[in-house]
Amino acid sequence: MRRPQPKLTVFAVGVLVVIVLPFVLSEFRTVQLATVGAYFIAILGLDVLTGHSGQISLGHGAFMAVGAYTTAILMSSHGVRDLWTIPIAGAVAGGIGLVAGVPALRLSGLYLALATFGIAIVLPTILKKFDHFTGGSTGLALFGKPTQTGHGIGVKILGQQLSNNQWLYALTWTIAAALFLVAWWLLDSRFGRSLRAIRDSELAAAAAGVNRSTYKIAAFGVSAAYAGVAGALFAINVAYVSPDSFPIQLSLYLLVGAVVGFFGSIWGAALGALLILFLPDIVGLLPHVDTKQAGPTTFFFGAVLVVLMLLLPLVLRVGTALSNRGYSRPQ
């Protein structure tokens, strides 16, 4: 099973760019791009769910929050090293995603989107309610045991000691690259073909012997696990979490990022992640717009989402065309 050379070339170039950037950019931009890496992972997971199985989720900001708080609690209250908390955060969020996937068997389209949006609405209240564990409205600072060597926090590359921010950048994007390859493999496998069959026609998929319940729930679990890992890396990078770190709008932003990256194609996830972080800066260039207020940015994200949803059939066709070039056909 051979993949087209152009995609491997694009991946290799992308890896090279990611490696070089922290050595030519300021510390501030390095921190920003580490955050982009976390969003990239979350959008990858959302694309598995929405782009390939056709299940629309407006609750992925909540799954990111679950991963972030899992990491924060483990590091702050139990002294667990940051690296160990990442797979645990993914597992916890993935487990919750499996449970959330059960109602998806009876819901679809707008109804499923509203149900998952309810998760994003309720979670901040839950986080504030159990303040003994979560810190309530104040949140949690990540006081734990950071990954370190005998020479200090971080690692050495080619004899050069990375700064703390460079190390966090490297950690985030290394995990992002690994999860990208996992997503590529999953979507190139029977799992991915089954998801796309369900997305295109559930009746036809059932007639072909695809277990719709199993695959739809599994898609939710995988997608939520990705969001959980993204949340864990976000928390490690900013060293602080609170309910305000994961506003309701975040789920909307992630969906917009997935659409911008072309639903059905994981190759556009980086573009969507960049949009989430830098759109407020772009909006701020407009006259008489105060980006310190949430309203203008949310308005522009909403406007972008409306336009893109109107163009969704075209977006899906482009995304599917981009993806199918790298997927083998069923035997």
ZAVEXTOR-661332 format. One record per residue (C-alpha): y, x, z; residue number from 1. Coordinates in Angstrom, 2 decimals, always signed. Example, Ala and Ser with C-alpha at 12.3 -4.5 7.8 and 13.67 -1.06 7.14 Angstrom:
% ZAVEXTOR-661332
-4.50	+12.30	+7.80	1
-1.06	+13.67	+7.14	2
% end
This chain:
% ZAVEXTOR-661332
+0.00	+0.00	+0.00	1
+3.03	+1.91	-1.25	2
+6.59	+0.96	-0.45	3
+9.33	+1.49	-2.99	4
+10.90	+4.94	-2.78	5
+14.50	+3.62	-2.73	6
+13.99	+1.97	+0.66	7
+12.53	+5.12	+2.15	8
+15.50	+7.03	+0.77	9
+17.95	+4.55	+2.29	10
+16.16	+4.81	+5.63	11
+16.22	+8.62	+5.54	12
+19.93	+8.67	+4.65	13
+20.64	+6.18	+7.43	14
+18.83	+8.36	+9.97	15
+20.75	+11.42	+8.79	16
+24.09	+9.61	+9.15	17
+23.17	+8.42	+12.64	18
+22.26	+11.97	+13.68	19
+25.50	+13.50	+12.38	20
+28.02	+10.89	+13.59	21
+28.18	+11.75	+17.32	22
+29.04	+15.36	+16.49	23
+32.01	+14.43	+14.29	24
+33.38	+11.39	+16.13	25
+35.25	+11.10	+19.41	26
+33.47	+10.19	+22.64	27
+35.03	+6.72	+22.48	28
+33.66	+6.04	+19.00	29
+30.29	+7.43	+20.05	30
+30.15	+4.88	+22.88	31
+31.13	+2.12	+20.45	32
+28.41	+3.06	+17.98	33
+25.84	+3.15	+20.78	34
+26.79	-0.47	+21.45	35
+26.39	-1.16	+17.72	36
+22.84	+0.18	+18.06	37
+22.09	-2.37	+20.77	38
+23.46	-5.21	+18.64	39
+21.46	-3.86	+15.70	40
+18.24	-4.29	+17.67	41
+19.16	-7.83	+18.73	42
+19.93	-8.81	+15.12	43
+16.63	-7.31	+13.96	44
+14.83	-9.63	+16.36	45
+16.92	-12.62	+15.35	46
+16.14	-11.93	+11.70	47
+12.41	-12.02	+12.45	48
+12.87	-15.45	+14.02	49
+15.50	-17.10	+11.85	50
+15.37	-15.16	+8.62	51
+11.58	-15.10	+8.28	52
+10.21	-18.06	+10.24	53
+13.18	-20.36	+9.64	54
+13.79	-21.16	+13.33	55
+17.50	-21.14	+14.15	56
+18.37	-19.74	+17.58	57
+21.75	-19.91	+19.29	58
+20.38	-18.50	+22.54	59
+19.82	-14.84	+21.82	60
+22.80	-13.79	+23.87	61
+20.90	-15.20	+26.84	62
+17.81	-13.12	+26.02	63
+20.04	-10.05	+25.87	64
+21.37	-10.98	+29.31	65
+17.82	-11.26	+30.66	66
+17.03	-7.75	+29.44	67
+20.29	-6.35	+30.77	68
+19.88	-7.87	+34.23	69
+16.24	-6.76	+34.40	70
+17.37	-3.18	+33.81	71
+20.32	-3.48	+36.20	72
+18.20	-4.87	+39.05	73
+15.44	-2.30	+38.57	74
+17.88	+0.62	+38.47	75
+20.28	-0.53	+41.19	76
+17.91	-2.11	+43.69	77
+14.67	-0.22	+43.08	78
+15.80	+3.18	+41.77	79
+13.71	+2.95	+38.60	80
+14.65	+5.44	+35.88	81
+16.49	+3.97	+32.92	82
+13.80	+4.73	+30.34	83
+11.14	+2.88	+32.32	84
+13.27	-0.23	+32.58	85
+13.62	-0.67	+28.81	86
+10.03	-1.77	+27.99	87
+9.97	-3.88	+31.16	88
+13.18	-5.63	+30.08	89
+11.67	-6.27	+26.65	90
+8.50	-7.67	+28.20	91
+10.38	-9.99	+30.57	92
+12.64	-11.32	+27.82	93
+9.68	-11.61	+25.46	94
+7.73	-13.63	+28.03	95
+10.64	-16.02	+28.46	96
+10.89	-16.21	+24.68	97
+7.24	-17.26	+24.44	98
+7.92	-20.07	+26.90	99
+11.07	-21.07	+25.01	100
+9.05	-21.08	+21.81	101
+6.88	-23.98	+22.96	102
+9.61	-26.64	+22.45	103
+10.20	-25.12	+19.01	104
+6.92	-26.66	+17.93	105
+8.53	-30.10	+18.07	106
+12.09	-29.15	+17.15	107
+13.62	-27.68	+14.04	108
+16.95	-27.12	+12.36	109
+20.01	-28.33	+14.23	110
+17.96	-29.76	+17.11	111
+16.32	-26.40	+17.78	112
+19.68	-24.63	+17.50	113
+21.18	-26.98	+20.09	114
+18.19	-26.55	+22.42	115
+18.45	-22.76	+22.34	116
+22.22	-22.99	+22.71	117
+21.53	-24.85	+25.95	118
+19.79	-21.73	+27.26	119
+22.93	-19.69	+26.57	120
+25.04	-22.28	+28.38	121
+22.82	-22.57	+31.46	122
+22.04	-18.88	+32.05	123
+25.49	-17.82	+33.36	124
+25.26	-20.56	+36.00	125
+21.82	-19.32	+37.03	126
+23.07	-15.73	+37.26	127
+25.92	-16.80	+39.52	128
+23.64	-19.00	+41.64	129
+21.20	-16.22	+42.56	130
+23.90	-13.77	+43.55	131
+21.64	-11.99	+46.04	132
+19.77	-10.50	+43.08	133
+22.35	-10.61	+40.30	134
+25.59	-9.92	+42.15	135
+26.93	-13.32	+41.15	136
+30.28	-13.37	+39.38	137
+30.93	-9.77	+40.50	138
+27.93	-8.46	+38.61	139
+25.94	-5.28	+39.14	140
+26.78	-1.62	+38.64	141
+23.83	+0.46	+37.45	142
+23.31	+2.94	+40.26	143
+19.90	+4.37	+39.59	144
+18.16	+7.47	+38.34	145
+19.42	+8.34	+34.85	146
+17.18	+10.23	+32.50	147
+17.90	+13.90	+32.94	148
+16.57	+17.41	+32.43	149
+16.92	+20.44	+34.63	150
+20.20	+21.17	+32.83	151
+21.78	+17.81	+33.64	152
+21.88	+14.34	+32.21	153
+20.62	+14.15	+28.67	154
+18.74	+16.63	+26.51	155
+19.35	+19.70	+24.39	156
+19.23	+19.59	+20.60	157
+19.24	+22.90	+18.70	158
+20.33	+24.59	+21.90	159
+23.32	+22.30	+22.39	160
+23.55	+20.22	+25.54	161
+24.48	+16.65	+24.72	162
+27.19	+14.93	+26.69	163
+26.24	+11.82	+28.62	164
+27.69	+9.57	+25.91	165
+25.95	+11.51	+23.14	166
+22.67	+11.26	+25.00	167
+23.01	+7.48	+25.43	168
+23.88	+7.22	+21.74	169
+20.79	+9.24	+20.81	170
+18.60	+7.16	+23.12	171
+19.89	+3.87	+21.71	172
+19.55	+4.79	+18.07	173
+16.16	+6.47	+18.50	174
+14.81	+3.24	+19.95	175
+16.64	+1.26	+17.26	176
+15.01	+3.33	+14.50	177
+11.58	+2.92	+16.08	178
+12.00	-0.85	+16.41	179
+13.25	-1.04	+12.83	180
+10.02	+0.59	+11.66	181
+8.00	-1.79	+13.84	182
+9.84	-4.77	+12.33	183
+9.30	-3.39	+8.83	184
+5.58	-3.02	+9.51	185
+5.30	-6.47	+11.11	186
+7.06	-8.22	+8.26	187
+4.96	-6.33	+5.72	188
+1.78	-7.49	+7.44	189
-0.08	-10.79	+7.54	190
+2.19	-11.78	+10.43	191
+5.30	-11.53	+8.25	192
+3.70	-13.27	+5.28	193
+2.61	-16.12	+7.53	194
+6.13	-16.50	+8.95	195
+7.60	-16.68	+5.46	196
+4.99	-19.22	+4.42	197
+5.96	-21.40	+7.41	198
+9.64	-20.99	+6.57	199
+9.15	-22.01	+2.95	200
+6.83	-24.97	+3.62	201
+5.03	-25.80	+6.85	202
+2.68	-28.20	+5.08	203
+1.71	-25.61	+2.48	204
+1.27	-22.98	+5.19	205
-1.02	-25.29	+7.17	206
-3.02	-26.03	+4.02	207
-3.44	-22.29	+3.52	208
-4.90	-21.95	+7.01	209
-1.84	-20.58	+8.81	210
-1.74	-21.56	+12.49	211
+1.85	-22.76	+12.70	212
+1.94	-23.06	+16.50	213
+0.70	-19.53	+17.12	214
+3.02	-17.86	+14.66	215
+6.14	-19.85	+15.60	216
+5.69	-19.09	+19.30	217
+4.88	-15.44	+18.53	218
+8.06	-15.16	+16.45	219
+10.08	-16.39	+19.42	220
+8.38	-13.89	+21.71	221
+8.93	-10.92	+19.39	222
+12.52	-11.91	+18.72	223
+13.32	-12.35	+22.42	224
+11.65	-9.02	+23.25	225
+13.93	-7.27	+20.77	226
+16.94	-8.99	+22.35	227
+15.72	-7.92	+25.80	228
+15.51	-4.27	+24.74	229
+18.98	-4.60	+23.21	230
+20.31	-5.99	+26.47	231
+18.71	-3.17	+28.46	232
+20.32	-0.53	+26.24	233
+23.66	-2.34	+26.41	234
+23.49	-2.29	+30.22	235
+22.54	+1.40	+30.33	236
+25.42	+2.27	+28.01	237
+28.14	+0.39	+29.90	238
+26.55	+0.94	+33.36	239
+27.61	-2.53	+34.45	240
+26.58	-6.14	+33.83	241
+28.06	-9.49	+34.81	242
+27.82	-13.06	+33.48	243
+31.02	-12.37	+31.54	244
+29.28	-9.53	+29.71	245
+27.21	-12.13	+27.86	246
+29.49	-15.06	+27.03	247
+28.28	-18.11	+25.18	248
+30.03	-16.81	+22.08	249
+27.70	-13.80	+21.94	250
+24.86	-15.94	+20.61	251
+27.18	-17.18	+17.87	252
+28.25	-13.63	+17.07	253
+24.63	-12.50	+16.75	254
+23.85	-15.35	+14.37	255
+26.90	-14.50	+12.26	256
+25.78	-10.87	+12.25	257
+22.33	-11.88	+11.04	258
+23.78	-14.04	+8.27	259
+26.17	-11.30	+7.15	260
+23.18	-8.94	+7.03	261
+21.40	-11.43	+4.73	262
+18.81	-13.61	+6.41	263
+15.31	-12.50	+5.52	264
+16.24	-8.84	+5.11	265
+16.21	-6.45	+8.07	266
+18.11	-3.90	+5.97	267
+21.43	-5.64	+6.53	268
+21.20	-5.75	+10.32	269
+23.41	-2.67	+10.74	270
+26.18	-4.35	+8.75	271
+25.99	-7.40	+11.02	272
+26.06	-5.22	+14.14	273
+29.17	-3.40	+12.92	274
+30.84	-6.75	+12.28	275
+30.21	-7.94	+15.85	276
+31.88	-4.90	+17.38	277
+34.70	-4.24	+14.95	278
+35.76	-7.70	+13.75	279
+38.12	-8.09	+16.75	280
+39.83	-4.84	+15.68	281
+40.13	-6.13	+12.12	282
+41.50	-9.46	+13.34	283
+43.98	-7.54	+15.49	284
+45.55	-6.08	+12.35	285
+46.76	-9.55	+11.40	286
+50.33	-10.42	+12.44	287
+50.93	-12.61	+15.49	288
+47.28	-12.42	+16.62	289
+46.48	-11.46	+20.22	290
+42.89	-10.20	+20.36	291
+43.08	-9.89	+24.13	292
+42.46	-13.63	+24.13	293
+38.98	-14.83	+23.16	294
+40.32	-17.66	+20.98	295
+41.37	-15.81	+17.79	296
+38.19	-13.74	+17.58	297
+35.98	-16.76	+18.24	298
+37.92	-18.72	+15.62	299
+37.37	-16.06	+12.98	300
+33.68	-15.73	+13.84	301
+33.38	-19.51	+13.58	302
+35.20	-19.53	+10.25	303
+32.96	-16.77	+8.92	304
+29.89	-18.68	+10.10	305
+31.02	-21.91	+8.40	306
+31.66	-20.12	+5.11	307
+28.37	-18.25	+5.27	308
+26.39	-21.36	+6.17	309
+27.89	-23.08	+3.11	310
+26.61	-20.12	+1.12	311
+23.32	-20.01	+3.05	312
+21.06	-20.87	+0.06	313
+22.50	-17.89	-1.81	314
+22.24	-15.69	+1.29	315
+18.59	-16.63	+1.72	316
+17.80	-15.93	-1.93	317
+19.47	-12.51	-1.79	318
+17.81	-11.65	+1.53	319
+14.40	-12.74	+0.30	320
+14.82	-10.76	-2.93	321
+15.78	-7.64	-0.97	322
+12.84	-8.06	+1.39	323
+10.15	-8.91	-1.13	324
+10.69	-5.60	-2.89	325
+9.18	-3.91	+0.14	326
+6.40	-6.34	+0.94	327
+2.95	-6.41	-0.49	328
+1.62	-9.59	-1.98	329
-1.19	-11.52	-0.25	330
-4.57	-10.59	-1.53	331
% end
